[in-house]
Amino acid sequence: MRIVTLENSGELYTSQVYLVLGDASRIEDVNTLVDVGQDPAILASIGRAPTGIGKWPVEQVVLTHSHSDHCALLPLVRDAFHPKVFAFSPSIEGVGCLLRDGDTIKMGDGYFEVIHTPGHSSDSICLYNQAEGVLFAGDSPLLITSPTGTYEAGFLGAFEKLCARDVRRIYFGHGAPLMEHCNQRLRESQRMAAGSQPAVGRQ
């Protein structure tokens, strides 16, 4: 599995956009964007990516949630590449395939478990690949340093589920990925969150 963090212009507030590819760019690998952001410069970045000879550059899109900084570019991505589009929320225009907690989806040459993590938004998901320990976190608040926050029960339950996985790399919706001590950081954060007061779910 290869994960390419696509460059943006730096002129617009946008999420990170990741392109997940197979190691060998085989025909059966599924070139996948995790989120699309809202910066049109992403389209040029896709054109420079090593997506494979004879393969369609973007075959599918998986959205981690419906906030505009993660999905506003979707109409342009659809016009350019005509991908299948997956999301947990049915309210995003252009989504053709709905995901549910526990689903499995192929991205690149790997399979990812869909983990519903409500909290940042009601439709937030994480995507976990067991074989390589890769976790796409979207904007789910997985690095918690204080017990003073408030988290809804659904998020706390999902956090327990994440802590039961072997996570070796975390790719966030914003900022640099975490490449070491992931399990330790998750468990420390889960303990902080578990000591917080419950909250009403956010939209």
C-alpha positions in Angstrom: 0.0 0.0 0.0 1.2 3.5 -0.9 -0.3 6.6 0.7 0.3 9.9 -1.0 -0.5 13.1 0.8 -1.6 15.4 -2.0 -0.3 19.0 -2.1 -2.6 21.9 -1.9 -2.0 25.6 -2.8 -1.8 26.7 0.9 -4.2 29.5 -0.1 -7.4 27.9 1.1 -8.3 26.3 4.4 -8.7 22.6 3.5 -8.3 19.2 4.9 -5.5 16.8 4.1 -6.3 14.7 1.0 -4.8 11.3 0.8 -4.5 9.1 -2.3 -4.3 5.4 -1.5 -2.6 3.2 -4.1 -1.5 -0.4 -4.4 2.2 -1.2 -4.1 2.3 -2.4 -7.7 -0.6 -0.4 -9.3 -2.3 -3.6 -10.4 -5.5 -3.4 -12.4 -7.4 -4.9 -9.4 -6.1 -2.2 -7.0 -8.5 0.6 -6.3 -7.0 4.1 -6.5 -8.9 5.9 -3.7 -9.1 9.4 -2.4 -9.7 9.7 1.4 -11.5 13.1 1.5 -11.2 15.7 -1.3 -10.8 18.9 0.5 -11.8 22.2 -1.0 -8.7 23.4 -2.8 -8.8 22.9 -6.6 -5.0 22.6 -6.6 -5.6 19.0 -5.5 -6.6 18.1 -9.0 -3.2 19.0 -10.3 -1.6 17.0 -7.5 -3.6 14.0 -8.6 -2.2 14.4 -12.1 1.4 14.3 -10.7 0.8 11.2 -8.5 2.1 7.7 -9.5 -1.4 6.2 -10.1 -0.3 3.5 -12.5 0.0 3.2 -16.3 -3.4 2.3 -17.8 -5.2 2.9 -14.6 -7.9 5.5 -13.9 -6.2 8.0 -11.5 -9.2 8.1 -9.0 -11.6 5.2 -9.0 -13.3 6.0 -5.7 -13.6 8.6 -3.0 -14.2 7.9 0.7 -15.3 10.9 2.8 -14.6 10.8 6.5 -17.5 13.3 7.2 -19.6 16.0 5.6 -17.8 19.2 6.6 -17.0 21.4 3.7 -13.2 21.5 4.2 -13.3 17.8 3.6 -15.8 17.4 0.8 -16.4 20.8 -1.1 -14.2 19.8 -4.0 -16.3 16.7 -4.7 -18.2 18.1 -7.7 -15.0 18.9 -9.5 -13.5 15.5 -8.6 -16.6 13.8 -9.9 -16.5 15.8 -13.2 -12.8 15.0 -13.7 -12.7 11.3 -12.7 -16.2 9.9 -12.3 -15.4 7.9 -9.2 -17.7 5.9 -7.0 -18.3 8.0 -3.9 -18.7 6.5 -0.4 -19.7 8.3 2.9 -21.5 7.5 6.1 -23.9 10.5 5.6 -26.7 10.3 3.0 -26.9 14.2 3.0 -23.7 14.9 0.9 -24.7 15.6 -2.7 -22.8 13.2 -5.1 -22.5 10.3 -2.7 -23.7 7.1 -4.3 -22.7 4.5 -1.7 -23.5 4.6 2.0 -21.1 3.1 4.5 -22.1 1.7 7.9 -20.1 0.8 11.0 -18.3 -2.5 10.5 -18.3 -2.4 6.7 -15.2 -3.3 4.8 -14.0 -1.3 1.8 -11.0 -1.9 -0.5 -8.6 1.0 -0.9 -5.5 0.6 -3.0 -4.5 -3.0 -2.5 -5.8 -3.2 1.1 -9.0 -3.7 2.9 -10.2 -1.1 5.5 -12.7 -1.5 8.3 -15.2 1.4 8.7 -15.5 2.5 12.3 -18.3 5.1 13.0 -16.8 7.7 15.4 -19.5 10.2 16.2 -18.3 13.2 18.1 -16.7 15.7 15.8 -19.8 15.2 13.7 -22.6 12.7 13.7 -21.4 11.1 10.4 -17.6 10.9 11.2 -15.8 7.7 10.4 -12.3 6.3 10.8 -10.9 3.7 8.3 -8.6 1.0 9.6 -6.4 -1.5 7.8 -5.3 -4.4 9.9 -2.5 -5.7 7.7 -0.4 -2.5 7.9 -1.9 -0.9 11.0 -3.0 2.2 9.1 -5.8 4.4 10.5 -7.4 7.3 8.7 -8.8 9.4 11.5 -10.6 12.3 9.6 -11.3 14.9 12.3 -12.1 12.5 15.1 -10.3 13.8 18.2 -8.0 10.9 18.9 -5.1 12.7 20.6 -6.6 14.0 23.9 -4.3 15.5 26.5 -6.8 16.7 29.1 -9.8 15.0 30.9 -11.8 18.3 30.8 -13.4 17.7 27.4 -16.9 16.3 26.8 -17.5 13.3 24.6 -20.7 11.5 23.7 -21.2 7.9 24.5 -21.0 6.8 20.9 -17.6 8.3 20.5 -16.4 6.7 23.7 -17.5 3.3 22.6 -15.8 3.8 19.2 -12.6 4.9 21.0 -12.6 1.6 22.9 -12.9 -0.3 19.6 -10.0 1.7 18.2 -7.8 0.9 21.2 -8.4 -2.8 20.6 -6.8 -2.5 17.1 -3.1 -2.6 16.4 -2.5 0.9 15.0 0.9 1.8 13.6 0.2 4.9 11.6 -2.5 7.5 12.0 -3.3 9.9 9.1 -5.3 12.9 10.4 -7.6 15.2 8.5 -5.3 18.1 9.5 -1.6 18.1 10.3 1.2 15.6 10.0 0.6 11.8 10.5 1.6 10.0 13.7 4.1 7.3 12.8 5.2 6.0 16.2 3.8 5.0 19.6 0.3 5.1 18.1 -1.2 2.4 20.4 0.2 4.1 23.5 -1.1 7.5 22.4 -4.5 6.1 21.7 -4.8 4.3 25.0 -3.7 7.4 26.9 -6.3 9.5 25.0 -9.0 7.0 25.6 -8.4 7.1 29.3 -8.6 10.9 29.3 -11.8 10.8 27.3 -13.3 8.1 29.5 -12.9 10.4 32.5 -14.8 13.2 30.9 -18.4 14.2 31.1 -20.8 12.9 28.4 -21.9 15.4 25.8 -24.8 15.7 23.4 -23.8 14.7 19.9 -22.5 17.5 17.6 -23.6 17.9 14.0 
